[in-house]
Amino acid sequence: MLARSAAAVAAAASAATRPSMASTLLRAGPTAGAPGGRSLAAVAKKDLMPPLTVAVTGAAGQIGYALLMRIASGEMLGKDQPVRLQLIETKQGMSPLKGVMMELEDGAFPLLESVKGTSDLEEGFGDANFSLLVGAMPRKQGMERSDLLSANAAIFADQGKALSATAAPGSRVLIVGNPANTNALVAAANAPDMLPEQFMAMTRLDQSRAEGMIAGKAGVDVKDVDRVIIWGNHSATQYPDVSHARIGGRWAKDVIKDDKWLTGDFVSKVQKRGAEVIAARGASSAASAASAAIDNIRDVHLGSKKWQSIGVLSDGSYGIGGGLWYSVPCACPGLHYTRVKGLPVDEYSASMMNATEAELVAERDAVRHLLPSSYDAGVPLQKLVALKEAWDANDKARIQEASKSLPARFQAAVKSALSS
């Protein structure tokens, strides 16, 4: 009776196979059971899957414009995955959004089932399986991300509330708008019916930048570079780490025999690349940020053999304090992510990781007034672990007891899975 599909818990849909609890609770799509998230029935019929709903804020902005056509063409969720786009803009942005919607229509994308534009958050996030929070006050030349804290945190608090009220159970949220890590914290803290694990802060752009620089230095294709890690904040304090990186299966430090560059110019250039782009083009990164968002969601949803750096809730690993959205290396087997733990950390790396943690603590303290007084980011994760252990033991009584402490919408999903 407990052998339910991922969607039985996440969306109370039809069953196929019994997954891990992580993918069960956090499954974003309506079906599971075959490679790439395809339902077994869809594979047998060689047919398209049921549509997934994708919400995008700041949809008429530069990143949104670069992002939407690629989502509609299947680059993010797969070439056999129909999508419904729900585009969210400010009231002032609704006019240019109409033009973007016209272009989506003119593109005649076979996978694009519908497009809706709105300035209402609850309407825009309604039943969304994936939400990409792109819209934010942009960073201008001479500004640091800390300057954006007060302006943007309130925006993401409202978005967290709307997501909690209307998004699909088990939905995934990727925060792109800066400062992404702390915006993720604020959004998650204001989403009482969602788990912190559903919120990701994007550091994939930093990883892609680092991989490109490593590939250029080594004279190889970027696809040959793996296990480059971005630790910490998506800011100038981030730590691009090549201690565990590989180039064509060899240790990066054995290929690039230049420790001075790897701990000097390389680190500095990755940290300051965003500011360098702004200085050159007069605006922040757009196309590359959109590409990174596509890569992030695709790898988590469809799976990848490569590690991905993601800003996720810190669980105390590597000595990093809890309650922060801190970028760590993650494995992506498909439908969810798992933190890569137990990597050796040398003294230099520890000092760099602690420095970026300190910045995140300062940012959290600066927006504490936007965090509900009852919010404790560590508790939901502990509750999820308890439920996973009960589920793996096939102990119905323990499952029911553990689920009592979860958000109401997850309690209902677990109850549905056990009773059907």
Secondary structure as GFF3:
##gff-version 3
##sequence-region A 1 420
A	DSSP	alpha_helix	6	10	.	.	.	ID=ss1
A	DSSP	alpha_helix	21	26	.	.	.	ID=ss2
A	DSSP	three_ten_helix	35	37	.	.	.	ID=ss3
A	DSSP	alpha_helix	40	45	.	.	.	ID=ss4
A	DSSP	beta_strand	52	57	.	.	.	ID=ss5
A	DSSP	alpha_helix	62	72	.	.	.	ID=ss6
A	DSSP	beta_strand	83	88	.	.	.	ID=ss7
A	DSSP	three_ten_helix	91	93	.	.	.	ID=ss8
A	DSSP	alpha_helix	94	106	.	.	.	ID=ss9
A	DSSP	beta_strand	112	118	.	.	.	ID=ss10
A	DSSP	alpha_helix	121	125	.	.	.	ID=ss11
A	DSSP	beta_strand	130	133	.	.	.	ID=ss12
A	DSSP	three_ten_helix	145	148	.	.	.	ID=ss13
A	DSSP	alpha_helix	149	166	.	.	.	ID=ss14
A	DSSP	beta_strand	172	175	.	.	.	ID=ss15
A	DSSP	alpha_helix	180	189	.	.	.	ID=ss16
A	DSSP	three_ten_helix	196	198	.	.	.	ID=ss17
A	DSSP	beta_strand	199	202	.	.	.	ID=ss18
A	DSSP	alpha_helix	204	218	.	.	.	ID=ss19
A	DSSP	three_ten_helix	222	224	.	.	.	ID=ss20
A	DSSP	beta_strand	225	226	.	.	.	ID=ss21
A	DSSP	beta_strand	229	231	.	.	.	ID=ss22
A	DSSP	beta_strand	239	241	.	.	.	ID=ss23
A	DSSP	beta_strand	246	247	.	.	.	ID=ss24
A	DSSP	beta_strand	250	251	.	.	.	ID=ss25
A	DSSP	alpha_helix	252	255	.	.	.	ID=ss26
A	DSSP	alpha_helix	259	262	.	.	.	ID=ss27
A	DSSP	alpha_helix	265	281	.	.	.	ID=ss28
A	DSSP	alpha_helix	287	302	.	.	.	ID=ss29
A	DSSP	beta_strand	304	313	.	.	.	ID=ss30
A	DSSP	three_ten_helix	317	319	.	.	.	ID=ss31
A	DSSP	beta_strand	325	332	.	.	.	ID=ss32
A	DSSP	beta_strand	338	339	.	.	.	ID=ss33
A	DSSP	alpha_helix	347	366	.	.	.	ID=ss34
A	DSSP	three_ten_helix	368	370	.	.	.	ID=ss35
A	DSSP	alpha_helix	378	392	.	.	.	ID=ss36
A	DSSP	alpha_helix	396	403	.	.	.	ID=ss37
A	DSSP	alpha_helix	408	419	.	.	.	ID=ss38
###
